[in-house]
Amino acid sequence: MAIQQHPLPQDISSYRFRLIGDMTIKQFASLGISIVVAVIVYSLPLPFFFKYPLSFIFIVLGVGMAFVPVQGRSLDVWILAFIRSIYSPTQYVWKRSKDISEEMTLPTGPLVGTQAVSNARIELTTASPNAPIVSITPASAPQAPTPSISTEPPLVAPSTSPVSITPPPVSPVQTEQPLSVPSSHPISDSTLNPTATATTTSLSAPTTPQVAQLPIPFTPTTPNTLVGLTLTPEGKILDGVLVEIQHNGLTSRATKSNKLGQFMFARPLENGLYQILAEKEDYTFSPYSLDLTGEIIRPLKVQAI
C-alpha cells in the first residue's frame, strides 16, 4: 500500500477572508487607493511628462501590492522592510574600555572566601580535642557495678595477689572488667524462664481466643443474600479466596474475600439449589450445597480442608 501524503498545514492565524470576489479587503483597498491617487495626479494641472508617468507608477504599484507577491510576501511588506533597513544600524562596533570600575577592583570576593576557609579550619581543630573527651565520658558506667568489684577480681585474675589488684582501680582497664559481669548471664537466664513459661501457657489455648476474635460479618436483612467468612484449616482468617456460586452447573455469582476474610454478594439470589465453591492456591475446599427458599441466611463459614 502506497504511503499517502498528509495535506500541508495552513496558517490559520493569518487567514484572510475573501469578501469581494477573489480579493481580500487588503487587496481591494490597495488597488482602490492606487487608482484614486493616479486619477488625482492625472487631474492636476501638471505637464504631461510628469502627469502620465506618475499616474502609471501609482497604478502599477497598486496592482503589484495587490496581486504580485514576492517570495510569499506582498510588495508593501518589502517596501516597509526596505525603509526600515535604511534607517536602522547595520553594523555594531565593540571597543574594550581601558578604565576599570571601582567595584571590580574591590578585594571583597577573595577576602570572604579566605575567611570562610580559615573558620572551617578552626572548627576542625577545635573538634579534634573534643573527641577524646567524649570517649572518656563513659567512665560513669562503672558507678553502678561498684559493689561487685570486690567479688570480680578473684574471678578474672586468680593468679595475681590481692595487693597488686587494689592499686590500679584508677586505670580504665579495670573499669572495663566490671562491665563484663558474669553474673548478668544467670540473671538473663532467670528472666528468660518466665517468658518461656508465658509463651507455653499462651499456646495452651489455641482455639478459644481466635474464635472470639474472628470478624464475623453482619447478618443480611434481605432474604437470599449470602455473606460469609473464609478460614484456614486452623481456623484463622484467609483472604483472597475466590468464592463462586453455581446454579444448574452455571456460574451465577463470583467474588473474592477481603483482608478480613469476609465475602458478600450484594444482589439477592433466586430460590433454588445452589453450590458454593471456593478456590485458592495451596488450599483445598469442599463444595457446599445450599437450598434458598426466600429466607434470611446467616453468615456462612467456608473453611479449607
N, C-alpha and C positions, 0 to 999 in steps of 0.2 A: 504494500500500500504506500503510495507516494505521500510524502510529508506536505501538508498544506500550510502555506504561509499565513500567519495571522495578519489582519489588517493593521496598517500603520497607525500608531496613536496620533490623535489630533489634539491641538492646543485648544482646549475648551475655554480657558480663561480669556483668550484673545479672539474669541469668536465674534464675528460681526454679522449683524442681521442685514439681509438684502431686502430693503424696503422699496426701492424704486427700480423695478425691472431686475436686472442682474447687477446693479450698482449698489454699493453701500452708501450710507449717509455721507461718509467722509469723501468718497469718490465724487459723489454728486456735488458736494459743497466746493471741493477744489476745482472741478470743471466749471461750475457756475460762476465762481468768483473770478476765475481767469477770463472767462468770456465777457463778464461785466467790465473788468478792468481794460480789456482790449477794446471794447466799444467806447469806453470813456476816453481812452487815448486817441482812438480814431476820430472822435468828435471834437477834439481840441484843435484850436487854430494853430497847428504846427506845420512846419514844412513837410512835404511828402516823404523826404528821405529820413525823417525822424518818426513820422506817424506810422507808416506801413511796417518798418522793421520792429518797432516796439509792440505794435498790435500783434504781429506774427509771433514774437517771442513770448508774450503772455499767453497766447492760445496754446502754443507748443508746450510751454511749461505746465499749464493746467492739465493738458492731455497726458503729459509724462507723469505728473504726480498722481493722476487718477488711474491710469491703465498700464504704465510701464514700470514694473518693479525690477530692481537690480539686486540680484543675489538674495531674493526673498524680502527685500525692504523697498518701501516706496521711495520716490525721489525726494520728497520733503524730508525724510529722515536723513538721507545722505547730505542734503543741503545744510540742515541744522548741525550735523556732526562735523561738517567742514568748517562752519563758522566757529564752533566751539574749539576745534583743534587749532585755529589761528590764534585765538586769544588765551589759550591755556599753555603753560610752560611745558616744553617737551624735553628739557634737559635739566637735571639736578646735579649740583656740584657740592661735594662734601669736603670740607677742609678741617684738618685737625688743629684745634686751638692750642696755643703754647701755654696759656695761663691755666693753672690747676686751681680748682676751688679749694677753699679752706676746709670744707667738710671732708674732702678726700685726703687731706694731709693729717687729719687728727689720728693719733695712735690709739683711739679708744678700742678698736676691734681687737688688736693683739693683746692689749692690756687685760681685757676681760677674759680672754682665753687663758692667759698665764695665771691669773688669779684663780680661775676655776681649777686648773691643774694643780696649783700649789695647795689649795684647800683639799683636793682629793688625796694628795699625798699625806697631808697632815692627818686626815681621818684614818687612813690606812695605818699610819704609825701609831696612832692612839688606840686603834682597835687591837693591835697585836699584843700589847701587855695585858689587856683585859682578858684575853683568852685563858691564860693560866690561872688568873684569879677566879674565873668562873669554874674551872675544873677543880679548884681546891674547895669550893663551897660544899660539895657532897660530904665533907668531913662531919657534918651534922648528923649523918646517918648512924654512926656508932653510938650515939647517945642512948638510943633505945636498947640495944643489947648490952649495955654496961654491966648489968648484974650477972650476965652469963660469961664474963671474961675469966672469972676465977675457975670455972669448970672447963673451959675450952682449951687452955694451954696444954694440959697433960694429954689431951686427945690429939692435938696437932703435932706437937713435938715432944714425945715421951722421952727421947734420949737426952735432951738438954736439962740442966738443973733448974730449979725454980728461981735461983738467984739471978741467972742470966736472962730470965724472961721478964722479970719485974722492971729493969731499967728502960727497955725500949718501948713503952706504951705510946711515946710521942710519935714514933716513926709511923708513916702511913701503911707499912706492911702489916702491922698487927691490926690496924683499923680495918683492913680488907678481910682479915681472917674471921672476925666475928660476923661479917656479913654472910659468909657461907656456914650458917649454923646447921649442924647435922640434926639438931632436934626438930628442925622445921619439917623434916621428912615424916617422922611419925605423926606430927600434927596434921599434915596434909592427908596422911592415910586415915587418920581418925575422922577427918572431915569428909573424906570420900565415902566412908562406910554408911553414914546416914543418908547420903544422896542415893547410893545404890539401893538401900532398902526402900527409899521413897519411890524409886523407879519400879522396883519389883512390886510394890504394893499398888502402884498406879496401873501396872499391866495385869493385875489380878482381876480387874473388872473391865473386860474389853468391850462388851456389847451394850451394857445398860446405859452408860452416858452417851454413846453415839446415837442410839435410837432417840433419845430425848432431844438431841441437837439437830436432827435431820430437818431440813427446811421443807416440810410437807406443804404443798400448795393448798389454797383455799378450795373448799367445795364449790363447784359452779352452781349458779342459781337457775340456769336454763337446762331443760332436760336434753338428754343425748349429747351433752358436751363432755368431752374427755380431757382430763388433766391427770398428771401422774408424776412419778419420780423414778429416775433410773439409778440403780445401785450396783456396786461391785459384789462379787461373791462374799466378801467380808462384811457387807452392809454399809460401805462407805459411798459417798457421793461420786457419781460417774457422769461426766459431762461429755458433750459431743456425740451422743448416741443417736443414730438415725432411727426414729420410730415411724413405722409405716402401718397404715390401716387398709386392709383389703376387704373387698366385698364381692363375692362370687368370682374370686380369682383376679379381680381388677383393683388397682390401687386407687383409692378414693381420697386419702389424706396422707401427708408425709411432713415430718418436721424433725428438728434436732433439739436435744436437751441443752439448756443453757449452762452457765458456770455452776449453778446450784443444783444441777441435775434435774431441773423441772422442765416439763414439756406441756404444751397446751394447744388444743385445737379450738379456735375461736368460733367457727361455724358449727352448729349442731348437725348431727348425722340423722339420717332417716332410720326408721325402725327396721330391724333385721338382724341377721347374724353376721358378725364381723370377726376378722382375725387380726390380731395385733402382733406385728413382727418388729424386732429390734436388731440392730446390727452395729457393731463397732469392731475395729481392728484389735486383735488379741483377746477378744471376749466373745463368748457364745451365749445366746439367749434362746430359750424355748418359746415357741409360739403360744399365744393365748387366744382363746375364743370368748367372745362377749356378745350376748344377745340383748339388743336395745329394744325397749318396749315403751319409750316415751317417759321414762322416769329420770330423776336426777341421779347421776352416777358419782359415787365417791372417788377420791383420788386413787389412781392405780399405782401399784408398785411393780416395776419391771426390773427384776434382779438377774444378774448374769449367773451362769452356772459355774 
